[in-house]
Amino acid sequence: MKIVFAYYDDPDFGLTEYPEIIEDKKDYVLSGKTYQSRKTLSERKKDYGKYLVSGIMEDFQYVEVFEDFLKEMKDLEEGKIEILEWDGQAFQHKITRDSVEFTHTIFGECEKYNKWECSYNEYKKVLLGWKKFLKMPKSMKSKIEIEI
């Protein structure tokens, strides 16, 4: 699966960031599981968009926000802290060295927004990719692909 960040030209707001999630054939075998149906893979893709991608895009809108947070992530990786919690506008991110759990900031855990988690490595890849994208010139040519 790939996460792509790029821009589109919105008639009302000008150049606007957007994400795209692209699946490929190798996505049918994930973590030792074989996904039998496209529907199961589509649900996984939907969850990654709903939680991981939108959580990072909404909760890290500016490059300046990253500096302190990345220092705390380094402390987590080095074992100086066990859990890192980030209260964003969209989600609360509960981060350990193995996984990241998302809980909706406003609604908490509810039918529409269950708690959801992904691996720490996936989270870090998308987070760093998003940071790199935000540092790129705001242009229709700016685009970044992240393999997760």
Buried (B, 14 or more C-beta within 10 A) or exposed (E): BEBBBBBEEEEEEEEEBEBEBEBEEEBBEEEEEEBEEEEBBEEBBEBBBBBBBBBBBEBBBEEEBBEEBBEBBEEBEEEEBEEBEBEBEBBBBBBBBEBBBBBBBEEEEEEEBEBBBBEBEBBBBBBBBBBEBBEBEEEEEBEBEBEB
